[in-house]
């Protein structure tokens, strides 16, 4: 089964890191991504640009509305994701618990909905 692990953390904490701290943090994520790929759990992962670059799109009564920024006010912002393969939720939790950003934020795990192709 495929799960999306959404990485949430406070951007202000990451922004306050020195260059060497940030490089080490990114290095940890790259190393864990390699472990996931080698184990067969890792499918794809990416970081996201800062929340200031986000645009939220809503369609109401056929009209498109856009808002600068994330869809909700929250202390933690979506910072990246890991798309993984796991036998079940328990295994997905184990995999997600080792994502380095979990130490400073949270990881939301969502199973992917397999849609039938037309």
N, C-alpha and C positions, 0 to 999 in steps of 0.2 A: 504494500500500500504506500502511496505517496503522501507526505506531509509537508506543509509549508511552515517553517519556523520563522516567525517574524521577530526581529531583534529590536527591542525598545530600550532606549537609554536616554539620559539627560544630556542634551547636546552641550550644555554649559560645562559639564564635567570633562567631556572630550576636548572642548575648546580650551580648557584650562591646562591641559597636558603640555609638557615641554615637547619639543620635537623628538627627543630620544624616547620619552614615555609613549608618545603616539606611535612612533615607528615600532616599538616593542609590542604595543597593543595590536597593531595591524599584523605584525609578524606572527603573533599567537593565533590570530584568526586564519591566516594563510596556512600555518602549520596544521591547524585542526581541519581545515578544508581538505588538505592533502590526506590526512588520516581517514576522513570520511570517504573520500574517493577510493582510496586503497581498500577500505573495508567493504565497499559496495553500497554504503549508506548515502554517500554524497552524489547528488545529481547536478546541482548548480547553486552557487551563492554569489551575492553581490552586496556591496555597500550602496548607500544612497547619498545623494547630495544633501546639504543641510536643509532643514525644514523651511527656511526662507525661500527656497526655490520651488516649493510645492504649490500646486494649483489643484483645487478641488472642483469637480464638475458635477452639477446636478441638473436634471431635466424635470421640469414641473409644467404640466399642462402643455407639453410640446415646446416649451421655451427653455433654452440652454442658459444656465447661470454658472458663472465661475467665481471662485473666491480664492484670493491669494492665501497660501498657507495650508496647514493640515485640516482635516475634516472636523476635528474636535479639539477643544482646549484640554490639554493634559500636561502633566509635569514631564513625562517621558515622551520622546518622539520616536517614530519608526526610523531606524537607522540602516536597516539592511535585512537580508533574508537568506535562509538556507533552504533549498528544496531537497528533501531527503527521501530515502526509501527505507521503510521499517516494517517488520512483521505485524506490529500492532501498536497501540498507543503507549503501552508500557515501554517498548523498545524506543519509540520516538522520544519519550520523556528522558530516557537514559542518554540518548544522543544529544538532545537539546541541552541537557544539564551541563554538558561539557563545552558549550559555546562560551568562549571567554567573556563576552559581553553580559552573560547572565550574572556575573559577579557585581555589576554596577547597575543593572537594569532588570529587564524581564524578557522572556522568550515566550511568545504566544504560539501554540502549536495548533494547526488546523489541517484536518485531512482534506485532500483535494477531492472535488466532486468529479467523477469520471462521467463526462457527457457523451452520449452516443453521437457518432458522426452520421450526418445525413447520407 
